[in-house]
């Protein structure tokens, strides 16, 4: 079976979605990251933290694919 992994970067979290070839969502992993408020009405993000959370969610989804493939 073939899979697609979609990476979604939101304002408050990173997400990886595992979809099979039939279009069924097999897994969603989401991880929030810090919001930095330097001034009223401002919000900033740490680019390294965003990268790290994307990598973490991707790694978890890949581990899910490996466990699915081992069972089949």
N, C-alpha and C positions, 0 to 999 in steps of 0.2 A: 504494500500500500504506500502511496505517496502522501506527503504532508506539506502544508504551507505554514510558515511561521510569520505572523504579522507583528511588527513592533509599533506600539502607539506611545507617543510622548504627549502627555497632558500637562496642564498647568501645575498640578499638584502631585502627579504620580507617573511612573513608567509602567508599561504593560506589555506583555508578550502573549499572543494568542496562537494556539495550535489548532489547525483546521485540517481535517482529512480530505481525501480526494472526492468525497461525496458532499463536501461543504459543511460537515458537522463539526461544531466546536468541540474539541477533545479536552482542552485545558486552557485556563486563563490564569496567568500569574501577574499580580499587581503589587507594586511597592511604592509607597509614598516617599517623598524627599522633603527636606526642610524648606520652609518659606522664610526668607530674610526680609524684614521690614525696616530699612534704614531710616525712613522718614514717613510721616503720615501720608497715606495714599500711594506709597511706593512698595513694590515687591521685587526682590531679586532672587536669583537661584545660583547655586554653585554648579558650574558646568561639569566639574569632575564628579560631583555627587550624582548628577543626572546620568552621566556615562556609566557610573558604577551600578546604579539601580537598573539601567537597561541591560547591562551585562549580566547582572544577577538574575533578572527575570528570564532572559534568554537561556541562561545555563539551566535553570530549573525546568524550562519547557523541553530543552534537549534531553535532560534526564528522563522526563516523562516519555518522550519518543523511544528512548533506549529501553525503558521498562516494557512498553507496549510491544516492541519488536522482539524482546526476549521471550514474551509470553506466547507469541504466535509461531 
